[in-house]
Amino acid sequence: MPTLDWIGKDAVVAHHRKVPYHLLRCDRNVSAGDPHAGNLLVQGDNLLALKALLPYYAGKVKCIYIDPPYNTGKEGWVFNDNVNSPDIRRWFRQVVGPEADDLCRHDKWLCMMYPRLSLLKQFLRPDGVLFISIGIDEIGHLRAMCDQLFGRRNLLETFIWQIEGNVENQEAITATHEYILAYEREAGRSQIAVVLDPNVEDGSKLLRDFAENSVVKNGPGNPASVIELPVGFPCEIAALSLPRHGFAQDFIAQVEADERYIKREMRTSYKENYPIRLRAPNRMSL
């Protein structure tokens, strides 16, 4: 399998093992709720926080969602998205060493992400799933890195998240979506349930236990009709094997009585699946 390489990789592939364990300290001045409920809000560097939580939750977490910096190169944003904050520069000097001066922002981003993803993988249960939001700048690098860490076969899906509507300037190329990568801890072990928007109205097709074409081809506005095909009519199917049925008169009469609409229940009452080959007096119809 192809592997991803970058400047500084050798210094970070095992860095998560060198991060020391340390105790979390409870600040009762900002605590709320039942202290025994197991809920935690941890403040601090996420690499240190993950290492502190690992002894308690290793192999026990079913779902992890992270929203890392997208590394857009912007520095005047809500936070520094150029992997160039004073804290991260200091971390690079300590971990990567003099080589850090030669890192481009993509090298820096990969160095920052690798040890954190390595720890997150250890939190997951065998049926656990990791979801990662990401933008266009690092989707390719992130996919390659996660393929190495989790295994290519453990990629569950790359979801497309639409974030913008129609583009007013049709001459401009504008990104209208971002991505969410989903990786399983062990391939085939996760059980992703069907998730629907809670605002879906009762009666929606999404709530049905069957699927059908959403284009209405059979209804009062588009009534059913009998199609007569002459003998020898060309057909792409070499042998069309449909048994003839003698209930044409009754079937057609019921359709006409129901505003020429073939109801779903008729398939059950006639014990037939569509299409139905009918035998009518003096003609053969499909």
Backbone as CSV, one residue per row, in Angstrom:
resi,resn,N_x,N_y,N_z,CA_x,CA_y,CA_z,C_x,C_y,C_z
1,MET,0.843,-1.191,0.000,0.000,0.000,0.000,0.881,1.245,0.000
2,PRO,0.560,2.245,-0.819,1.341,3.485,-0.795,1.323,4.116,0.592
3,THR,2.429,4.745,0.956,2.524,5.391,2.264,2.768,6.884,2.084
4,LEU,2.368,7.643,3.095,2.535,9.092,3.077,3.786,9.460,3.859
5,ASP,4.615,10.308,3.273,5.834,10.757,3.949,5.858,12.282,3.957
6,TRP,6.482,12.844,4.976,6.602,14.300,5.068,7.778,14.633,5.975
7,ILE,8.237,15.878,5.899,9.357,16.314,6.732,8.906,16.354,8.190
8,GLY,9.642,15.671,9.053,9.309,15.628,10.465,8.570,14.381,10.878
9,LYS,8.237,13.512,9.932,7.458,12.318,10.262,8.195,11.413,11.246
10,ASP,9.491,11.214,11.029,10.251,10.314,11.904,10.204,10.750,13.370
11,ALA,10.054,12.063,13.576,10.064,12.577,14.948,8.721,12.419,15.647
12,VAL,7.630,12.189,14.886,6.299,12.191,15.514,5.595,10.840,15.493
13,VAL,6.081,9.879,14.717,5.339,8.617,14.604,5.247,7.879,15.940
14,ALA,6.218,8.074,16.807,6.171,7.430,18.121,6.044,8.443,19.252
15,HIS,5.770,9.688,18.910,5.736,10.739,19.930,4.630,10.530,20.950
16,HIS,3.484,9.944,20.530,2.372,9.756,21.470,2.763,8.844,22.632
17,ARG,3.750,7.968,22.412,4.206,7.095,23.505,5.079,7.855,24.500
18,LYS,5.721,8.935,24.032,6.610,9.702,24.905,5.867,10.764,25.715
19,VAL,4.649,11.087,25.322,3.870,12.076,26.080,3.575,11.491,27.455
20,PRO,3.927,12.168,28.530,3.759,11.583,29.872,2.296,11.533,30.297
21,TYR,1.987,10.503,31.092,0.676,10.446,31.748,0.675,11.450,32.902
22,HIS,-0.473,12.030,33.181,-0.568,12.902,34.348,-2.014,12.927,34.828
23,LEU,-2.193,13.292,36.063,-3.524,13.299,36.663,-4.294,14.544,36.268
24,LEU,-5.580,14.356,36.037,-6.464,15.494,35.819,-6.852,16.082,37.169
25,ARG,-6.868,17.372,37.252,-7.222,18.048,38.509,-8.599,18.696,38.371
26,CYS,-9.463,18.398,39.292,-10.826,18.922,39.272,-10.849,20.353,39.812
27,ASP,-11.478,21.250,39.075,-11.670,22.627,39.522,-13.137,22.763,39.950
28,ARG,-13.376,22.710,41.233,-14.751,22.736,41.741,-15.423,24.084,41.517
29,ASN,-14.644,25.111,41.284,-15.223,26.436,41.059,-15.968,26.530,39.723
30,VAL,-15.596,25.691,38.797,-16.275,25.715,37.497,-17.020,24.413,37.234
31,SER,-17.157,23.558,38.230,-17.846,22.278,38.074,-19.349,22.459,38.250
32,ALA,-20.102,21.589,37.598,-21.560,21.631,37.695,-22.113,20.225,37.529
33,GLY,-23.291,20.001,38.089,-23.947,18.715,37.933,-23.435,17.660,38.891
34,ASP,-23.881,16.438,38.654,-23.521,15.307,39.506,-22.041,14.968,39.311
35,PRO,-21.233,15.055,40.355,-19.799,14.773,40.200,-19.502,13.314,39.869
36,HIS,-20.496,12.431,40.069,-20.278,11.001,39.810,-20.904,10.552,38.484
37,ALA,-21.373,11.506,37.680,-22.043,11.143,36.432,-21.068,10.709,35.334
38,GLY,-19.802,11.058,35.498,-18.811,10.656,34.500,-18.606,11.655,33.392
39,ASN,-19.265,12.801,33.475,-19.087,13.837,32.448,-17.856,14.677,32.759
40,LEU,-17.078,14.971,31.722,-15.849,15.743,31.907,-15.738,16.823,30.840
41,LEU,-15.299,17.985,31.240,-14.915,19.053,30.320,-13.459,19.367,30.640
42,VAL,-12.559,18.981,29.722,-11.132,19.081,29.969,-10.570,20.286,29.232
43,GLN,-9.854,21.134,29.941,-9.225,22.303,29.337,-7.711,22.094,29.312
44,GLY,-7.112,22.353,28.158,-5.668,22.206,28.040,-5.290,21.685,26.669
45,ASP,-4.008,21.489,26.439,-3.529,20.931,25.182,-4.167,19.561,24.967
46,ASN,-4.740,19.350,23.772,-5.492,18.108,23.569,-4.607,16.869,23.575
47,LEU,-3.329,17.004,23.217,-2.443,15.845,23.265,-2.226,15.399,24.710
48,LEU,-2.002,16.368,25.613,-1.847,16.038,27.036,-3.155,15.530,27.624
49,ALA,-4.275,16.127,27.202,-5.573,15.705,27.715,-5.887,14.270,27.296
50,LEU,-5.594,13.931,26.046,-5.849,12.571,25.574,-5.019,11.554,26.356
51,LYS,-3.754,11.895,26.600,-2.886,10.954,27.321,-3.353,10.790,28.769
52,ALA,-3.918,11.872,29.361,-4.422,11.780,30.725,-5.694,10.937,30.796
53,LEU,-6.519,10.972,29.743,-7.778,10.229,29.734,-7.610,8.771,29.296
54,LEU,-6.518,8.485,28.612,-6.333,7.157,28.033,-6.419,6.012,29.049
55,PRO,-5.822,6.127,30.244,-5.928,5.001,31.188,-7.361,4.674,31.596
56,TYR,-8.254,5.657,31.528,-9.638,5.447,31.945,-10.528,4.925,30.814
57,TYR,-10.221,5.312,29.572,-11.155,5.046,28.476,-10.551,4.273,27.306
58,ALA,-9.359,3.743,27.435,-8.743,2.982,26.342,-9.625,1.790,25.965
59,GLY,-9.951,1.674,24.685,-10.750,0.558,24.201,-12.201,0.578,24.629
60,LYS,-12.706,1.729,25.082,-14.075,1.779,25.610,-14.994,2.747,24.873
61,VAL,-14.479,3.521,23.955,-15.269,4.579,23.319,-15.849,4.073,21.998
62,LYS,-17.151,4.262,21.829,-17.828,3.773,20.625,-17.826,4.796,19.502
63,CYS,-17.863,6.073,19.820,-17.938,7.098,18.780,-17.089,8.303,19.170
64,ILE,-16.224,8.739,18.268,-15.408,9.930,18.472,-15.623,10.852,17.279
65,TYR,-15.867,12.116,17.559,-15.958,13.116,16.499,-14.966,14.231,16.810
66,ILE,-14.132,14.585,15.847,-13.190,15.686,16.032,-13.325,16.668,14.868
67,ASP,-13.045,17.912,15.164,-13.101,18.989,14.173,-11.768,19.735,14.224
68,PRO,-10.710,19.134,13.647,-9.375,19.744,13.743,-9.265,20.977,12.860
69,PRO,-8.204,21.763,13.024,-7.978,22.891,12.114,-7.905,22.404,10.668
70,TYR,-8.528,23.156,9.758,-8.543,22.765,8.356,-7.264,23.174,7.634
71,ASN,-6.413,23.952,8.308,-5.147,24.395,7.723,-5.369,25.142,6.412
72,THR,-6.205,26.153,6.473,-6.485,26.970,5.285,-5.385,27.977,4.993
73,GLY,-4.474,28.170,5.952,-3.413,29.150,5.776,-3.774,30.517,6.305
74,LYS,-4.995,30.681,6.827,-5.427,31.982,7.345,-4.913,32.180,8.769
75,GLU,-4.442,33.375,9.069,-3.957,33.672,10.415,-4.808,34.727,11.119
76,GLY,-5.587,35.494,10.378,-6.396,36.532,10.996,-7.818,36.090,11.249
77,TRP,-8.015,34.774,11.379,-9.344,34.205,11.561,-9.660,34.123,13.047
78,VAL,-10.735,33.383,13.416,-11.090,33.206,14.831,-9.927,32.578,15.582
79,PHE,-9.249,31.638,14.959,-8.016,31.085,15.519,-7.008,30.963,14.387
80,ASN,-5.766,30.760,14.748,-4.710,30.653,13.747,-4.867,29.339,12.994
81,ASP,-5.167,29.431,11.714,-5.356,28.223,10.908,-4.213,28.047,9.917
82,ASN,-3.049,28.452,10.358,-1.849,28.309,9.538,-0.800,27.470,10.259
83,VAL,-1.217,26.741,11.306,-0.309,25.930,12.128,0.925,26.750,12.469
84,ASN,0.686,27.963,12.968,1.798,28.877,13.166,1.648,29.684,14.457
85,SER,0.846,29.181,15.394,0.683,29.887,16.665,1.947,29.715,17.506
86,PRO,2.187,30.586,18.481,3.388,30.458,19.322,3.489,29.108,20.014
87,ASP,2.349,28.566,20.484,2.373,27.272,21.180,2.798,26.142,20.246
88,ILE,2.263,26.143,19.045,2.598,25.048,18.137,4.029,25.184,17.631
89,ARG,4.512,26.412,17.450,5.911,26.589,17.047,6.853,26.085,18.130
90,ARG,6.487,26.354,19.378,7.300,25.866,20.492,7.281,24.341,20.527
91,TRP,6.144,23.745,20.277,6.025,22.279,20.261,6.882,21.686,19.147
92,PHE,6.877,22.306,17.976,7.698,21.814,16.873,9.180,21.838,17.237
93,ARG,9.655,22.905,17.866,11.068,22.996,18.245,11.432,21.893,19.235
94,GLN,10.514,21.577,20.145,10.794,20.560,21.161,10.754,19.146,20.589
95,VAL,9.815,18.886,19.702,9.587,17.519,19.213,10.365,17.232,17.932
96,VAL,10.278,18.140,16.971,10.908,17.902,15.673,12.366,18.344,15.667
97,GLY,12.682,19.412,16.393,14.055,19.893,16.462,14.356,20.908,15.371
98,PRO,15.651,21.086,15.044,16.066,22.094,14.052,15.382,21.907,12.704
99,GLU,14.977,20.675,12.404,14.330,20.383,11.133,13.005,21.134,10.979
100,ALA,12.441,21.581,12.110,11.151,22.262,12.081,11.197,23.542,11.272
101,ASP,12.372,24.152,11.141,12.483,25.398,10.392,12.225,25.191,8.900
102,ASP,12.338,23.964,8.434,12.140,23.671,7.016,10.730,23.173,6.701
103,LEU,9.871,23.112,7.709,8.539,22.571,7.490,7.635,23.567,6.767
104,CYS,6.906,23.087,5.763,5.836,23.894,5.188,4.595,23.690,6.055
105,ARG,3.529,24.429,5.811,2.374,24.327,6.706,1.715,22.952,6.617
106,HIS,1.844,22.249,5.500,1.279,20.903,5.398,2.105,19.906,6.207
107,ASP,3.434,20.053,6.175,4.288,19.225,7.033,3.929,19.439,8.493
108,LYS,3.775,20.706,8.875,3.442,21.031,10.263,2.110,20.402,10.668
109,TRP,1.130,20.514,9.786,-0.199,19.987,10.093,-0.158,18.478,10.294
110,LEU,0.572,17.792,9.437,0.683,16.341,9.559,1.419,15.950,10.840
111,CYS,2.485,16.695,11.176,3.202,16.431,12.425,2.283,16.619,13.630
112,MET,1.437,17.630,13.580,0.527,17.910,14.673,-0.564,16.838,14.788
113,MET,-1.088,16.357,13.657,-2.220,15.432,13.667,-1.834,13.990,13.983
114,TYR,-0.659,13.550,13.530,-0.328,12.123,13.621,-0.370,11.575,15.057
115,PRO,0.326,12.190,16.028,0.294,11.611,17.376,-1.098,11.676,18.010
116,ARG,-1.883,12.681,17.661,-3.230,12.795,18.229,-4.149,11.712,17.688
117,LEU,-4.049,11.443,16.387,-4.844,10.367,15.803,-4.401,9.000,16.324
118,SER,-3.107,8.858,16.573,-2.602,7.595,17.123,-3.211,7.310,18.479
119,LEU,-3.356,8.346,19.309,-3.981,8.174,20.624,-5.480,7.931,20.493
120,LEU,-6.136,8.657,19.624,-7.581,8.489,19.459,-7.931,7.062,19.034
121,LYS,-7.110,6.476,18.212,-7.349,5.102,17.790,-7.380,4.162,18.991
122,GLN,-6.534,4.423,19.992,-6.485,3.554,21.170,-7.728,3.673,22.042
123,PHE,-8.471,4.769,21.916,-9.694,4.937,22.694,-10.842,4.083,22.163
124,LEU,-10.830,3.768,20.879,-11.987,3.131,20.252,-12.169,1.672,20.662
125,ARG,-13.434,1.301,20.833,-13.791,-0.107,21.010,-13.625,-0.824,19.675
126,PRO,-13.652,-2.165,19.669,-13.562,-2.872,18.386,-14.643,-2.468,17.395
127,ASP,-15.820,-2.057,17.899,-16.891,-1.622,17.009,-16.991,-0.097,16.950
128,GLY,-15.955,0.604,17.403,-15.975,2.060,17.449,-15.688,2.700,16.099
129,VAL,-16.121,3.966,15.967,-15.959,4.709,14.732,-15.427,6.102,15.057
130,LEU,-14.488,6.583,14.249,-13.946,7.934,14.367,-14.439,8.769,13.187
131,PHE,-15.028,9.930,13.479,-15.479,10.866,12.454,-14.599,12.110,12.520
132,ILE,-14.119,12.571,11.363,-13.221,13.728,11.301,-13.731,14.705,10.261
133,SER,-14.072,15.920,10.681,-14.423,16.970,9.732,-13.151,17.570,9.140
134,ILE,-13.180,17.877,7.851,-11.996,18.418,7.211,-12.410,19.160,5.936
135,GLY,-11.545,20.066,5.491,-11.792,20.823,4.272,-10.926,20.350,3.125
136,ILE,-10.976,21.085,2.033,-10.276,20.683,0.817,-8.764,20.739,0.977
137,ASP,-8.239,21.619,1.864,-6.792,21.808,1.957,-6.063,20.552,2.423
138,GLU,-6.690,19.758,3.304,-5.983,18.602,3.869,-6.721,17.279,3.687
139,ILE,-7.809,17.241,2.905,-8.561,15.995,2.761,-7.691,14.877,2.195
140,GLY,-6.854,15.195,1.213,-6.004,14.165,0.621,-4.963,13.644,1.591
141,HIS,-4.284,14.573,2.306,-3.273,14.157,3.281,-3.894,13.376,4.432
142,LEU,-5.050,13.837,4.905,-5.705,13.161,6.029,-6.134,11.752,5.642
143,ARG,-6.674,11.605,4.458,-7.103,10.279,3.993,-5.911,9.324,3.934
144,ALA,-4.791,9.783,3.379,-3.611,8.925,3.271,-3.060,8.569,4.648
145,MET,-3.059,9.545,5.578,-2.536,9.282,6.910,-3.429,8.307,7.677
146,CYS,-4.737,8.484,7.566,-5.659,7.577,8.265,-5.630,6.176,7.662
147,ASP,-5.391,6.090,6.351,-5.237,4.766,5.732,-4.058,4.021,6.354
148,GLN,-2.981,4.758,6.666,-1.819,4.136,7.299,-2.122,3.751,8.741
149,LEU,-2.792,4.628,9.470,-3.040,4.381,10.892,-4.114,3.324,11.131
150,PHE,-5.210,3.398,10.370,-6.341,2.511,10.608,-6.394,1.336,9.642
151,GLY,-5.796,1.502,8.465,-5.911,0.492,7.422,-6.932,0.924,6.392
152,ARG,-6.594,0.766,5.121,-7.487,1.217,4.047,-8.854,0.543,4.133
153,ARG,-8.903,-0.713,4.501,-10.179,-1.436,4.542,-11.075,-0.956,5.678
154,ASN,-10.535,-0.156,6.602,-11.332,0.332,7.718,-11.990,1.671,7.425
155,LEU,-11.780,2.208,6.223,-12.485,3.421,5.835,-13.954,3.092,5.661
156,LEU,-14.798,3.700,6.481,-16.228,3.445,6.408,-16.854,4.246,5.274
157,GLU,-16.531,5.550,5.209,-17.077,6.401,4.152,-16.437,7.774,4.220
158,THR,-16.459,8.469,3.091,-16.119,9.894,3.038,-17.416,10.639,2.754
159,PHE,-17.964,11.274,3.771,-19.241,11.963,3.623,-19.020,13.363,3.069
160,ILE,-19.945,13.815,2.253,-19.938,15.171,1.728,-20.909,16.001,2.553
161,TRP,-20.423,17.085,3.103,-21.231,17.982,3.925,-21.406,19.294,3.161
162,GLN,-22.615,19.527,2.665,-22.873,20.746,1.908,-23.036,21.914,2.873
163,ILE,-22.252,22.968,2.655,-22.241,24.098,3.578,-22.752,25.376,2.940
164,GLU,-22.899,25.393,1.614,-23.353,26.589,0.919,-24.497,26.233,-0.007
165,GLY,-25.280,27.237,-0.387,-26.370,27.034,-1.311,-25.939,27.295,-2.742
166,ASN,-26.823,27.870,-3.520,-26.514,28.171,-4.914,-25.467,29.284,-5.015
167,VAL,-24.650,29.202,-6.022,-23.625,30.214,-6.251,-24.209,31.302,-7.145
168,GLU,-24.215,32.535,-6.669,-24.809,33.620,-7.440,-24.002,33.923,-8.693
169,ASN,-22.688,33.945,-8.551,-21.827,34.208,-9.706,-21.513,32.875,-10.385
170,GLN,-22.217,32.581,-11.458,-22.063,31.296,-12.126,-20.726,31.149,-12.831
171,GLU,-19.987,32.270,-12.982,-18.682,32.194,-13.623,-17.578,31.853,-12.631
172,ALA,-17.890,31.913,-11.343,-16.884,31.638,-10.313,-16.931,30.181,-9.892
173,ILE,-15.784,29.641,-9.547,-15.701,28.292,-8.982,-15.683,28.443,-7.468
174,THR,-16.732,28.014,-6.833,-16.871,28.205,-5.394,-17.104,26.868,-4.712
175,ALA,-16.324,26.589,-3.679,-16.511,25.359,-2.912,-17.812,25.446,-2.131
176,THR,-18.657,24.449,-2.277,-19.944,24.445,-1.582,-20.054,23.303,-0.572
177,HIS,-18.952,22.606,-0.328,-19.041,21.488,0.610,-17.705,21.248,1.309
178,GLU,-17.783,20.532,2.419,-16.620,20.041,3.139,-16.771,18.522,3.262
179,TYR,-15.920,17.901,4.068,-15.898,16.446,4.127,-15.916,15.956,5.575
180,ILE,-16.392,14.734,5.744,-16.289,14.038,7.030,-15.788,12.633,6.740
181,LEU,-14.577,12.341,7.192,-14.019,10.995,7.050,-14.484,10.129,8.220
182,ALA,-14.857,8.902,7.934,-15.291,7.970,8.980,-14.472,6.689,8.873
183,TYR,-13.791,6.340,9.965,-12.980,5.120,10.015,-13.446,4.220,11.150
184,GLU,-13.558,2.933,10.856,-13.873,1.940,11.874,-12.589,1.488,12.568
185,ARG,-12.725,1.100,13.833,-11.570,0.524,14.532,-11.240,-0.841,13.949
186,GLU,-12.269,-1.632,13.683,-12.102,-2.928,13.029,-13.151,-3.031,11.932
187,ALA,-12.719,-3.341,10.742,-13.605,-3.351,9.581,-14.780,-4.292,9.788
188,GLY,-15.968,-3.795,9.520,-17.170,-4.609,9.598,-17.776,-4.748,10.976
189,ARG,-17.133,-4.173,12.008,-17.644,-4.341,13.371,-18.657,-3.268,13.766
190,SER,-18.571,-2.091,13.160,-19.483,-1.019,13.563,-20.877,-1.286,13.017
191,GLN,-21.874,-0.795,13.741,-23.263,-0.929,13.317,-23.868,0.472,13.271
192,ILE,-23.832,1.066,12.092,-24.343,2.413,11.917,-25.843,2.344,11.670
193,ALA,-26.626,2.895,12.582,-28.075,2.871,12.451,-28.529,3.948,11.470
194,VAL,-29.736,3.752,10.943,-30.320,4.749,10.058,-30.639,5.999,10.873
195,VAL,-30.157,7.135,10.408,-30.362,8.397,11.117,-31.169,9.329,10.234
196,LEU,-32.269,9.848,10.775,-33.115,10.778,10.039,-33.194,12.096,10.773
197,ASP,-33.343,13.145,10.006,-33.564,14.463,10.587,-34.837,14.421,11.435
198,PRO,-34.761,14.823,12.705,-35.957,14.783,13.554,-37.088,15.670,13.045
199,ASN,-36.791,16.567,12.095,-37.828,17.444,11.556,-38.587,16.826,10.387
200,VAL,-38.255,15.581,10.015,-38.964,14.917,8.932,-40.425,14.736,9.314
201,GLU,-41.325,15.174,8.449,-42.750,15.127,8.754,-43.301,13.711,8.646
202,ASP,-44.353,13.440,9.430,-45.040,12.160,9.340,-45.577,11.971,7.924
203,GLY,-45.466,10.748,7.417,-45.918,10.477,6.066,-44.848,10.644,5.014
204,SER,-43.678,11.123,5.407,-42.596,11.291,4.446,-42.172,9.941,3.878
205,LYS,-41.727,9.942,2.620,-41.249,8.713,1.993,-40.041,8.132,2.723
206,LEU,-39.316,8.993,3.448,-38.142,8.514,4.182,-38.519,7.557,5.296
207,LEU,-39.763,7.614,5.761,-40.202,6.780,6.873,-40.840,5.480,6.413
208,ARG,-40.987,5.292,5.099,-41.593,4.072,4.596,-40.630,2.899,4.670
209,ASP,-41.199,1.707,4.703,-40.362,0.508,4.741,-40.136,-0.060,3.347
210,PHE,-40.388,0.743,2.323,-40.115,0.328,0.957,-39.586,1.535,0.189
211,ALA,-38.931,1.272,-0.917,-38.383,2.342,-1.744,-39.060,2.312,-3.107
212,GLU,-39.314,3.493,-3.658,-39.905,3.559,-4.977,-39.434,4.833,-5.661
213,ASN,-39.603,4.868,-6.972,-39.215,6.044,-7.729,-40.010,7.248,-7.258
214,SER,-39.308,8.344,-6.945,-39.993,9.521,-6.442,-40.746,10.269,-7.544
215,VAL,-40.473,9.937,-8.811,-41.191,10.563,-9.912,-42.545,9.877,-10.062
216,VAL,-43.628,10.622,-9.947,-44.967,10.042,-10.012,-45.289,9.704,-11.465
217,LYS,-45.308,8.424,-11.766,-45.629,7.980,-13.118,-46.992,7.309,-13.174
218,ASN,-47.592,7.083,-12.038,-48.829,6.345,-11.983,-49.745,7.012,-10.975
219,GLY,-50.688,7.785,-11.439,-51.593,8.486,-10.554,-52.676,9.181,-11.351
220,PRO,-53.610,9.828,-10.670,-54.702,10.507,-11.378,-54.215,11.509,-12.411
221,GLY,-53.074,12.158,-12.142,-52.546,13.117,-13.098,-51.840,12.469,-14.276
222,ASN,-51.552,11.204,-14.171,-50.878,10.450,-15.229,-51.499,9.057,-15.262
223,PRO,-52.712,8.940,-15.777,-53.492,7.701,-15.651,-52.856,6.527,-16.374
224,ALA,-53.184,5.337,-15.893,-52.706,4.105,-16.514,-53.415,3.909,-17.845
225,SER,-52.776,3.172,-18.732,-53.373,2.896,-20.038,-52.936,1.521,-20.505
226,VAL,-53.713,0.943,-21.397,-53.395,-0.350,-21.984,-52.522,-0.121,-23.206
227,ILE,-51.418,-0.832,-23.285,-50.491,-0.707,-24.413,-50.606,-1.963,-25.265
228,GLU,-50.930,-1.784,-26.535,-51.062,-2.906,-27.447,-49.809,-2.991,-28.322
229,LEU,-49.149,-4.140,-28.273,-47.935,-4.353,-29.056,-48.205,-5.407,-30.119
230,PRO,-47.911,-5.111,-31.378,-48.148,-6.102,-32.438,-47.147,-7.241,-32.369
231,VAL,-47.495,-8.339,-32.951,-46.598,-9.488,-33.010,-45.332,-9.081,-33.761
232,GLY,-44.184,-9.455,-33.207,-42.924,-9.116,-33.844,-42.381,-7.767,-33.442
233,PHE,-43.027,-7.128,-32.458,-42.550,-5.817,-32.003,-41.113,-5.945,-31.494
234,PRO,-40.185,-5.086,-31.962,-38.762,-5.235,-31.548,-38.589,-5.012,-30.057
235,CYS,-37.733,-5.836,-29.475,-37.487,-5.762,-28.033,-36.026,-6.096,-27.773
236,GLU,-35.397,-5.374,-26.835,-33.990,-5.621,-26.525,-33.799,-6.936,-25.781
237,ILE,-34.872,-7.433,-25.151,-34.794,-8.700,-24.425,-35.027,-9.835,-25.406
238,ALA,-34.090,-10.789,-25.436,-34.189,-11.884,-26.406,-35.452,-12.701,-26.206
239,ALA,-35.778,-13.002,-24.962,-36.962,-13.814,-24.659,-37.690,-13.186,-23.483
240,LEU,-38.831,-12.562,-23.752,-39.624,-11.939,-22.697,-40.596,-12.979,-22.168
241,SER,-40.291,-13.516,-21.019,-41.096,-14.597,-20.457,-42.048,-14.039,-19.408
242,LEU,-43.254,-13.712,-19.837,-44.298,-13.253,-18.928,-45.540,-14.108,-19.175
243,PRO,-46.027,-14.788,-18.152,-47.225,-15.618,-18.364,-48.442,-14.766,-18.676
244,ARG,-49.341,-15.291,-19.513,-50.559,-14.589,-19.847,-51.599,-14.779,-18.736
245,HIS,-52.396,-13.760,-18.528,-53.424,-13.826,-17.492,-54.775,-13.505,-18.102
246,GLY,-55.801,-14.202,-17.620,-57.128,-14.025,-18.160,-58.000,-13.063,-17.393
247,PHE,-57.389,-12.269,-16.489,-58.229,-11.366,-15.693,-58.183,-9.938,-16.230
248,ALA,-57.960,-9.782,-17.528,-57.827,-8.444,-18.101,-59.066,-7.588,-17.860
249,GLN,-60.256,-8.152,-18.157,-61.475,-7.355,-18.020,-61.645,-6.861,-16.597
250,ASP,-61.479,-7.768,-15.620,-61.658,-7.416,-14.213,-60.604,-6.408,-13.765
251,PHE,-59.352,-6.627,-14.193,-58.248,-5.750,-13.793,-58.460,-4.328,-14.320
252,ILE,-58.779,-4.240,-15.616,-58.979,-2.927,-16.228,-60.175,-2.217,-15.622
253,ALA,-61.227,-2.968,-15.336,-62.417,-2.361,-14.737,-62.110,-1.759,-13.381
254,GLN,-61.297,-2.450,-12.583,-60.952,-1.928,-11.258,-60.071,-0.687,-11.370
255,VAL,-59.154,-0.690,-12.330,-58.303,0.484,-12.523,-59.151,1.690,-12.896
256,GLU,-60.106,1.502,-13.821,-60.952,2.615,-14.240,-61.848,3.094,-13.109
257,ALA,-62.288,2.176,-12.247,-63.120,2.564,-11.111,-62.332,3.372,-10.085
258,ASP,-61.014,3.192,-10.042,-60.155,3.908,-9.092,-59.463,5.097,-9.760
259,GLU,-60.185,5.796,-10.612,-59.665,6.980,-11.298,-58.427,6.640,-12.123
260,ARG,-58.466,5.429,-12.716,-57.391,4.955,-13.595,-56.045,4.917,-12.881
261,TYR,-56.079,4.648,-11.594,-54.864,4.593,-10.783,-54.648,3.161,-10.314
262,ILE,-53.473,2.614,-10.617,-53.152,1.242,-10.196,-52.639,1.297,-8.767
263,LYS,-53.457,0.937,-7.834,-53.083,1.005,-6.425,-52.091,-0.091,-6.076
264,ARG,-51.289,0.187,-5.069,-50.305,-0.793,-4.620,-50.976,-2.091,-4.154
265,GLU,-52.175,-1.968,-3.571,-52.857,-3.136,-3.041,-53.263,-4.121,-4.136
266,MET,-53.389,-3.636,-5.363,-53.801,-4.527,-6.450,-52.756,-5.595,-6.717
267,ARG,-51.515,-5.289,-6.466,-50.467,-6.298,-6.663,-50.678,-7.468,-5.723
268,THR,-51.146,-7.153,-4.507,-51.396,-8.212,-3.521,-52.672,-8.971,-3.852
269,SER,-53.732,-8.226,-4.185,-55.025,-8.886,-4.428,-54.984,-9.794,-5.645
270,TYR,-54.200,-9.424,-6.680,-54.089,-10.251,-7.874,-52.898,-11.216,-7.796
271,LYS,-52.145,-11.095,-6.700,-50.993,-11.982,-6.481,-50.035,-11.943,-7.669
272,GLU,-49.748,-10.724,-8.125,-48.869,-10.547,-9.270,-47.916,-9.390,-9.043
273,ASN,-46.760,-9.446,-9.679,-45.820,-8.336,-9.727,-45.859,-7.716,-11.114
274,TYR,-45.519,-6.436,-11.198,-45.535,-5.752,-12.489,-44.246,-6.056,-13.240
275,PRO,-44.252,-6.064,-14.576,-45.426,-5.822,-15.430,-46.323,-7.056,-15.530
276,ILE,-47.579,-6.863,-15.879,-48.549,-7.938,-15.999,-48.961,-8.063,-17.464
277,ARG,-48.882,-9.251,-18.001,-49.286,-9.489,-19.387,-50.749,-9.908,-19.377
278,LEU,-51.577,-9.098,-19.989,-53.014,-9.329,-19.974,-53.475,-9.987,-21.273
279,ARG,-54.544,-10.799,-21.184,-55.134,-11.423,-22.364,-56.563,-10.915,-22.480
280,ALA,-56.764,-10.007,-23.367,-58.089,-9.423,-23.572,-58.693,-9.954,-24.846
281,PRO,-60.021,-9.856,-25.030,-60.658,-10.370,-26.244,-60.071,-9.727,-27.514
282,ASN,-59.678,-10.575,-28.464,-59.212,-10.144,-29.781,-57.942,-9.305,-29.766
283,ARG,-57.242,-9.238,-28.619,-55.982,-8.489,-28.628,-55.080,-8.992,-27.505
284,MET,-53.798,-8.767,-27.666,-52.810,-9.131,-26.645,-52.191,-7.835,-26.143
285,SER,-52.171,-7.641,-24.842,-51.692,-6.382,-24.296,-50.671,-6.639,-23.193
286,LEU,-49.823,-5.669,-23.000,-48.847,-5.698,-21.889,-49.233,-4.637,-20.901
